[in-house]
Amino acid sequence: MIETLKQVVKKHRKHNKPVWKMIANEMNLEFDYKSPEGWRKYYNRHKDKNPEEEKEKMKLKSLKAKAKEEEKKEKERIKKLKVEANAKINGFVPPKNYKFKIDKEFKFMVISDSHLGSVYEQLTYLHSLYDLAAERGITTIYHCGDISEGYKQSRPDHVYSLHKIGFDDQANYIIRNYPHREGITTYFITGNHDHFHIQNGGANIGERIGSMRKDMIYLGINNARIELTHNCRMDLFHPQDGSSYALSYAGQKFLDSLSGGDKPNIIFVGHHHKGIFFIYRNVYYFEVPSTCLQSDWEKGKRIQNTSGAWLVNLKIDEEGTIVSLVSEFLQHFKKDYEDYKNWK
């Protein structure tokens, strides 16, 4: 017969005052009240109850408490991750530096803003650019961000512009369908649309793609510094501003903001979906066009979209200094509004 707590206490009282903690141990109950008064209160609540049942209830209560604590820790972890990610997105973390070994003549292609996962993507055109690069003997392609469309939760209508929704769907779609050509390596940064995944759930799509595709090297959030030689630095940049009415205005203001010792020799800028080149403050400045169509959102904001790519032929001397830079602008005019249906 299983004794109740009241019966055990009565047995102890025949000889001396009950030692509450000893009684709890005898009943195989795991309670740790700090004072005899706490034990008395517990006794008054549970004196006629089966201690085995009480033990199971307390175990369940303890498990629930642990689960709640784990849930709290996980929320704190995600919150911390989002704070760190937003700090990076807003430019508080300095760009990483990368060193490249190049020949005296270096040919490469630069693209940007593919927005894969959007119904406005032009993946067939993107593949044709990689075919052209292969034909021209180009082995290096740089991408200036917004490789994915992401999903902006604060704009609910954004979901109607997507054919792939969520981090996993977009990441897997890109890993599976982004152009792969033997001998060609893509170096890419992430942009504001890619960062929607970080803001929504702390997931970095650039890291996922880079870990699954050996031919795609992830260089970082928003920007990357590439040392082609000790005297030639090239930057990839995806700013967070909007589109200006004058094409060169954003670029001029950005170059004006740089201090003398912090200027690159060449910079390629995504985000604006424009194609322009000029030299200012001894910097070769390129706005890199998109590889997608103009979206309804862009139309509504009266933002023009240029689709295309840059081909660049760079020559350097023995000291690693630029001798000449010849650029070719490839503009794309064909519009296929159902191109995304050709890919799975």
PyMOL commands that set and color helices and strands:
alter all, ss='L'
color gray80, all
select helices_A, chain A and resi 5-13+20-26+36-46+51-89+123-135+156-161+167-177+196-201+205-212+249-257+260-262+296-300+339-342
alter helices_A, ss='H'
color red, helices_A
select strands_A, chain A and resi 96-99+105-111+140-143+185-190+216-221+223-229+232-237+266-269+276-280+283-287+308-316+322-331
alter strands_A, ss='S'
color yellow, strands_A
deselect
rebuild
show_as cartoon
